[in-house]
Amino acid sequence: MDFINSREFAKQLDSQDELNQYRDEFIFPKVNGKEVIYFTGNSLGLQPKSAKIYVDEVMDDWANLAVEGHFYSEKPWWDYHERFCQPLSEIVGAKPTEVGVMNTLTVNLHLLMVSFYQPTAKKYKIICEEKAFPSDQYMFQSQVHFHAKSVGFNPEEAIVEVKKREGENTLRLDDILQKIEEVGDELALVLFGGVNYYTGQVLDMKAITEAGQKQGAYVGWDLAHAAGNIALKLHEWNVDFAAWCSYKYMNSGPGNVSGYFVHEKHHNDNDLPRFAGWYGHNKERRFLMEPKFDPVHGANGWQISNLPILSMAPYLASVEMFAKVGMEKLIKKRNLLTAYLEFILSEIDAEVEGTTFEILTPENQTERGCQLSVYLHGQGRELFNYLMENGVITDWREPNVIRLAPVPFYSSFEDMYDFGQILRKGILK
Ligand SMILES: *Cc1c(COP(=O)(O)O)cnc(C)c1O
């Protein structure tokens, strides 16, 4: 499509957008009395109006039913988590029995590593990306430290990072595959971010999963920036496990519960170690208070505790919205919206001497979600501050990068145009 940098053209795209009406389902903060242009749905998604309704429902049931709410509320609490399985499975490309909701992301990855990182003295290495999200780095280091002494391997050699090539912004698939082959028999686990949080690059999860498993390793994915953003086929790709936070693209609210996936091929493997709790126990017999753990045959067998219903309520509201719309429509709009943003940036860049905006994110739509990470040449934090003061919420990463995530659920093409006009003023002033 040939884009035009004009309000009229942007409005025309909005009028043709079949998801346009969903903007009204979300609450936008205001700056100077005006709704903001929101680019940080990759950090904290906006609040859907239905979130409050779902939370109020729990508050009312608690007030009116107290303990009886576990079984007699409109949405009983004792198996509230099962309401997620169908809609969430559609979003991440899984079977309903393969997904669950519990805890928070890093906690879930740790718990899943109890099952899927079982190093031996010969097979103990973890392959991950260079400069992984800090929480993931600390997780790898602490997992390695936890096992190294008792198992007997050198912790200094356990974490193998795949690096970008000199002068390149993103990872090459070939380099990842080659590293996997190189580590070979010593490889215990491959764990990458499916979408890199910094560059927005989408990795070929199918190819990497297959390559890791060929070396006898387990392969897991941190899908913090992937869930609700890109097309996932976790079951089909034969992924061993995955987890994602719900507060980024999935709009569930600050620090909220995490979704996770365990492939069905592991559901009946009683030799897999896991940290157990009563909510992972055979559902029908959970309240018999039996002494021996008998796990649910499914991802819910990894559940541990009684459910945080008040946290789950807004996530359920959001998951149901996603399932109603479907990832396909969101992705279709996402591609057009992000391409339009890219175009707007190039138009403004053309007005200034040299290159101001260097887009770190891959150009190819199959290798990115909605986020564009933009390195600012000759501009700095003042530009970011100027945008904030003018109602454009972006996110700043050192050394000089703004990340822009036009979320298809609630961002409009006119937002992109307005952003361009504000940006233009900020740069040409
Ligand atoms: C946001 C993010 C996290 C956050 O983890 P929490 O445990 O929810 O705080 C972890 N990993 C990646 C890659 C992220 O982008």
The ligand as a Gaussian input file, in Angstrom:
#p B3LYP/6-31G(d) Opt

LIG

0 1
 C        8.857000      -8.125000      31.063000
 C        9.756000      -9.288000      31.020000
 C        9.931000     -10.091000      32.150000
 C        9.255000      -9.705000      33.461000
 O        9.217000     -10.744000      34.362000
 P        8.337000     -10.643000      35.690000
 O        8.685000     -11.858000      36.410000
 O        6.891000     -10.553000      35.269000
 O        8.715000      -9.390000      36.410000
 C       10.731000     -11.203000      32.032000
 N       11.346000     -11.516000      30.874000
 C       11.205000     -10.750000      29.764000
 C       11.894000     -11.118000      28.504000
 C       10.419000      -9.603000      29.823000
 O       10.296000      -8.827000      28.750000

